[in-house]
């Protein structure tokens, strides 16, 4: 890979590392490191801090407020933040719909929506999955019928993350039933304050409200909110999913939880010695480290292929499968290593600075993350779907 590009990425990594250590507000850093529940104001603060550094849309073209980051810089940025246990960069505006709008949207849509996405002045949610059409998006049934200068939308979306906070929903809808299922899908921008939009919470295994059902009943959407051409939504959806599956955060998350496991094993006394000195635990951690090193190497090779334009389309899927599976297995080992402290899941400690009843002050957050990320091999494209992509794109099966 080009040395200048590597040097730029390394400088960015060092800048991010210094920011995390010295500039990130202490209250937000502590809350994030304990994996406590972050509210909308926490995320607003976080996104605006990143914007002040010029990072929140660093991967966008300069013409729209970005820095023209390479794939390597984008990977390094996400990777380093995840390694430091920073808050999630909510991707729906900056990573998903923003690039769709500046690539395929009208000039009016660019003027209307892009500045608010950059400054996180409006929250977005993603209206893709439906009951019976999750991984198989071509089977979606939400209908949008043209009525003059509006579309009338009826249907249901599900697993819609943070829809309870959203001002706008970018939504795949069916505008035609003719021909192939993919050819009748369009990409609409829906104001969440529109009459007929109902958000119903779904509480996940960790007991919190991350995701939702979104019901759309005779919702009138201006035809001007159609992105690109009617019936071309499948093309835009695939473009967005390619952005969704970048792998930096996955590698960083695996590293972060592995480092926490090693620290716990070093600090925990069992049978007169340290947990990390027990042969079974040392062997387990050693295997995890080898798998992480392999994951990291493959990830950087994949990024290099993307930069050079030689990627085959299956790299991101491979990393998604291996990264999420490794993350889950290390998280399981971490919970097991907590011993009795891993039995008590104290919800109250996740909303305040109070300590959980047993163990270190991040125990409740460790359990919360473990419960929630049981879905990591499902959301963003299930492991089964990712393996199918690898089979087709790489193996030609």
C-alpha positions in Angstrom: 0.0 0.0 0.0 1.1 3.6 -0.7 3.4 4.8 2.1 1.9 8.3 2.1 -1.5 6.7 2.7 -0.2 4.5 5.5 1.4 7.5 7.2 -1.8 9.6 7.0 -3.7 6.7 8.6 -1.2 6.3 11.4 -1.3 10.1 12.1 -5.0 9.9 12.3 -4.8 6.9 14.7 -2.5 8.9 17.0 -4.8 11.9 16.9 -7.8 9.8 17.8 -5.8 8.1 20.6 -4.8 11.5 22.1 -8.4 12.8 21.8 -9.8 9.7 23.7 -7.2 10.1 26.4 -7.2 13.9 26.9 -10.1 15.7 25.2 -13.1 13.4 25.6 -15.3 14.7 28.5 -14.6 12.7 31.7 -18.3 12.1 32.4 -19.0 10.8 28.9 -15.8 8.7 29.0 -16.6 7.1 32.3 -20.2 6.4 31.3 -19.1 4.8 28.1 -16.3 2.8 29.7 -18.8 1.3 32.2 -21.1 0.5 29.2 -23.8 2.4 31.0 -27.0 3.4 29.1 -26.4 6.4 26.9 -29.4 8.7 26.2 -30.0 10.9 23.2 -28.2 13.9 24.7 -25.1 11.7 25.3 -25.0 10.8 21.6 -25.6 14.3 20.5 -22.7 15.5 22.6 -20.5 12.7 21.2 -21.4 13.3 17.5 -20.8 17.0 17.9 -17.5 16.5 19.6 -16.4 14.4 16.6 -17.8 17.0 14.2 -15.7 19.7 16.0 -12.6 17.6 15.1 -13.7 17.3 11.5 -14.2 13.5 11.9 -17.9 12.8 12.0 -18.1 12.8 8.2 -14.4 12.5 7.4 -15.1 9.8 4.9 -17.4 12.1 2.9 -16.1 14.1 -0.1 -14.8 17.6 0.7 -17.5 19.1 -1.5 -20.1 18.0 1.2 -18.1 18.8 4.3 -15.9 15.7 4.5 -12.1 15.1 4.3 -12.0 12.5 1.5 -10.7 9.8 3.8 -9.4 6.7 2.2 -10.9 3.3 3.2 -7.8 2.8 5.4 -8.3 6.1 7.3 -12.0 5.3 7.8 -11.1 1.8 9.1 -8.4 3.2 11.4 -10.8 5.8 12.8 -13.5 3.3 13.6 -11.0 0.8 14.9 -9.3 3.2 17.3 -12.5 4.5 18.8 -13.8 1.0 19.4 -10.5 0.0 21.1 -11.0 2.8 23.6 -14.6 1.8 24.3 -16.0 5.0 23.0 -19.7 5.5 22.3 -21.1 4.2 19.1 -21.1 6.5 16.1 -24.8 6.4 15.3 -24.5 5.6 11.5 -27.9 6.2 10.1 -27.3 9.7 9.0 -23.5 10.1 8.6 -22.7 6.6 7.3 -25.8 5.4 5.5 -28.3 7.9 4.2 -25.9 10.8 3.8 -23.8 9.1 1.2 -26.9 7.9 -0.6 -28.2 11.4 -0.8 -25.0 13.0 -2.0 -24.5 10.2 -4.6 -28.0 9.7 -5.9 -30.2 12.6 -4.5 -31.4 15.8 -6.1 -29.6 19.1 -5.5 -32.6 20.2 -3.4 -32.3 17.0 -1.2 -28.6 17.7 -0.8 -29.2 21.3 0.3 -32.1 20.2 2.6 -30.6 17.2 4.4 -26.8 17.1 4.3 -26.0 20.0 6.5 -28.3 18.7 9.2 -26.7 15.3 9.0 -23.2 16.7 9.4 -24.2 18.7 12.5 -26.5 16.0 13.9 -29.4 18.5 13.9 -31.7 15.8 12.8 -31.7 12.1 13.8 -32.3 9.4 11.2 -33.5 5.8 11.4 -33.3 3.0 8.9 -36.5 1.5 7.5 -35.3 -1.7 5.9 -36.3 -4.9 7.8 -39.9 -6.1 8.0 -41.6 -9.1 9.5 -40.8 -11.8 6.9 -38.3 -9.6 5.1 -35.2 -9.1 7.2 -32.3 -10.7 5.5 -34.4 -11.1 2.3 -35.1 -7.4 1.7 -36.4 -8.2 -1.8 -39.5 -9.6 -0.1 -40.5 -6.4 1.6 -44.2 -5.5 1.4 -44.5 -1.9 2.6 -46.4 -0.2 -0.2 -46.1 3.3 -1.5 -48.8 4.3 -4.0 -48.5 7.5 -6.0 -51.3 10.0 -5.4 -50.6 13.2 -7.3 -47.5 14.9 -5.8 -47.4 12.5 -2.9 -46.9 8.8 -2.1 -49.3 7.1 0.3 -47.3 4.6 2.4 -48.7 1.6 4.3 -46.7 -1.1 6.0 -44.6 -2.1 9.0 -40.9 -1.9 9.7 -39.2 -3.8 12.5 -35.9 -3.8 14.5 -35.7 -0.1 13.7 -32.9 1.2 16.0 -33.5 4.4 17.9 -36.7 5.2 15.9 -38.0 6.7 19.1 -35.4 9.5 18.7 -35.6 9.9 14.9 -36.8 12.9 13.0 -36.5 11.1 9.7 -36.8 7.6 8.4 -35.1 6.5 5.1 -37.3 3.7 3.9 -37.4 1.0 1.3 -40.9 0.8 -0.1 -42.6 -1.2 -2.9 -43.8 1.1 -5.7 -44.5 -1.7 -8.2 -45.4 -5.4 -8.1 -44.4 -6.0 -11.8 -41.3 -7.9 -12.8 -38.6 -9.0 -10.4 -39.2 -8.1 -6.8 -36.1 -6.0 -6.7 -37.2 -3.8 -9.6 -40.3 -2.5 -7.8 -38.5 -1.1 -4.7 -37.9 2.7 -4.2 -36.1 4.7 -1.6 -38.2 7.3 0.3 -37.4 9.9 3.0 -40.2 10.0 5.5 -40.8 12.7 8.2 -41.3 10.8 11.4 -43.7 13.5 12.6 -46.1 12.7 9.7 -49.7 11.6 10.6 -49.9 7.9 10.5 -46.4 7.1 11.8 -46.5 5.0 15.0 -43.4 3.8 16.9 -43.7 0.9 19.3 -40.8 -0.2 21.5 -39.2 -3.6 21.5 -37.2 -4.4 24.6 -34.1 -6.5 23.8 -32.4 -9.2 26.0 -30.5 -6.6 28.0 -33.9 -5.0 29.1 -33.5 -1.8 27.2 -35.2 0.1 24.4 -32.9 0.1 21.5 -35.1 -1.1 18.7 -38.7 -0.6 17.6 -41.6 -1.5 15.4 -42.6 1.4 13.0 -46.1 1.3 11.7 -47.0 3.4 8.6 -50.7 3.9 8.0 -51.7 6.1 5.1 -48.7 8.2 5.6 -48.5 10.9 2.9 -44.9 11.5 1.7 -44.1 14.3 -0.8 -42.9 12.8 -4.1 -40.0 15.2 -3.8 -38.7 12.9 -1.0 -38.1 10.1 -3.5 -34.3 9.6 -3.8 -33.2 9.0 -7.4 -35.5 7.1 -9.7 -38.7 5.2 -8.8 -37.9 1.5 -8.9 -34.2 2.0 -8.5 -34.2 1.6 -4.7 -32.5 -1.8 -4.8 -29.4 -0.2 -6.3 -29.3 2.4 -3.6 -30.0 -0.2 -0.9 -27.0 -2.2 -2.0 -24.8 0.9 -2.1 -25.8 1.6 1.5 -25.3 -1.9 2.7 -21.7 -1.8 1.3 -21.1 1.2 3.6 -22.9 -0.6 6.5 -20.5 -3.5 6.4 -17.2 -1.7 6.8 -15.2 -3.6 9.5 -13.2 -1.2 11.6 -15.5 -1.1 14.6 -15.9 -4.9 14.6 -12.1 -5.5 14.9 -11.8 -2.8 17.6 -14.7 -4.2 19.6 -13.1 -7.7 19.6 -9.8 -6.1 20.8 -11.6 -4.1 23.5 -13.4 -7.0 25.1 -10.3 -9.2 24.8 -8.2 -6.7 26.7 -10.9 -6.5 29.4 -10.9 -10.3 29.8 -7.1 -10.3 30.2 -7.2 -7.5 32.8 -9.9 -9.4 34.7 -7.9 -12.6 34.6 -4.8 -10.8 35.9 -6.7 -9.2 38.8 -8.8 -12.1 39.9 -7.5 -14.4 42.6 -8.6 -18.1 42.6 -7.3 -21.0 44.6 -4.4 -19.0 45.9 -3.2 -17.7 42.5 -4.2 -15.5 39.6 -6.9 -16.6 37.2 -4.6 -15.9 34.2 -2.1 -18.4 35.6 -4.5 -21.3 35.3 -3.5 -23.4 32.3 -7.1 -23.6 30.9 -7.6 -19.8 31.0 -4.1 -19.1 29.5 -4.8 -21.5 26.7 -8.2 -19.9 26.1 -6.9 -16.4 26.0 -4.0 -17.5 23.8 -6.4 -19.0 21.2 -8.5 -15.8 21.3 -5.4 -13.7 20.7 -4.3 -15.8 17.7 -7.8 -15.5 16.2 -7.7 -11.8 16.8 -4.3 -11.4 15.1 -5.7 -13.3 12.1 -8.8 -11.2 12.0 -6.8 -8.0 12.2 -4.4 -9.2 9.4 -7.3 -10.2 7.1 -9.1 -6.9 7.8 -6.1 -4.8 6.8 -5.6 -6.9 3.7 -9.2 -6.3 2.8 -8.8 -2.6 3.3 -5.7 -2.6 1.1 -7.7 -4.4 -1.6 -10.5 -1.8 -1.3 -8.0 1.1 -1.7 -6.4 -0.6 -4.7 -9.7 -1.5 -6.2 -8.9 -5.3 -6.2 -11.5 -6.4 -3.6 -13.8 -9.2 -4.7 -16.9 -8.1 -2.7 -16.6 -10.8 -0.1 -14.1 -9.3 2.3 -16.4 -7.3 4.4 -18.7 -10.3 4.8 -15.9 -12.5 5.9 -14.7 -10.0 8.5 -18.3 -9.5 9.7 -18.7 -13.2 10.3 -15.3 -13.8 12.0 -15.3 -10.5 13.9 -18.8 -10.9 15.5 -18.3 -14.5 16.3 -15.0 -13.8 18.0 -16.5 -10.9 19.9 -19.4 -13.1 21.2 -17.1 -15.9 22.3 -14.7 -13.6 24.1 -17.6 -11.8 25.8 -18.9 -15.2 27.0 -15.5 -16.0 28.5 -15.5 -12.6 30.2 -18.9 -13.2 31.8 -17.8 -16.7 32.9 -14.6 -15.2 34.4 -16.7 -12.7 36.5 -17.8 -15.7 38.6 -20.5 -14.7 41.1 -20.3 -11.1 40.0 -21.7 -12.2 36.6 -24.9 -13.6 38.2 -26.4 -10.3 39.4 -27.5 -8.0 36.5 -28.1 -4.7 38.2 -30.1 -2.4 35.9 -30.0 0.6 38.2 -26.2 0.8 38.1 -26.4 1.3 34.3 -28.3 4.6 34.7 -26.1 6.3 37.3 -22.7 6.3 38.9 -23.8 3.8 41.5 -21.9 0.6 41.8 -23.3 -2.8 41.0 -23.8 -5.1 44.0 -20.9 -7.4 43.1 -17.6 -6.9 41.2 -16.0 -3.9 39.5 -18.0 -0.9 38.6 -18.3 -1.9 34.9 -19.8 -5.4 35.6 -23.3 -4.4 34.9 -22.2 -2.9 31.6 -20.3 -6.0 30.7 -23.4 -8.0 31.1 -25.6 -5.5 29.2 -23.2 -5.6 26.3 -23.0 -9.4 26.3 -26.8 -9.7 26.3 -27.3 -7.1 23.6 -24.6 -8.3 21.3 -26.0 -11.8 21.1 -27.7 -10.2 18.1 -24.4 -9.1 16.5 -24.4 -12.2 14.3 -27.9 -11.2 13.1 -28.1 -7.5 12.6 -26.2 -5.8 9.7 -26.8 -9.0 7.7 -26.9 -12.4 9.5 -23.9 -14.7 9.5 -25.8 -17.1 7.2 -26.3 -14.3 4.6 -22.7 -13.2 4.9 -21.6 -16.8 4.2 -23.8 -16.9 1.1 -22.2 -13.7 -0.1 -18.7 -15.2 0.4 -19.8 -18.3 -1.4 -21.1 -16.4 -4.4 -18.6 -13.5 -4.6 -15.4 -15.4 -3.7 -16.0 -19.1 -4.4 -18.4 -18.7 -7.3 -20.8 -21.3 -5.9 
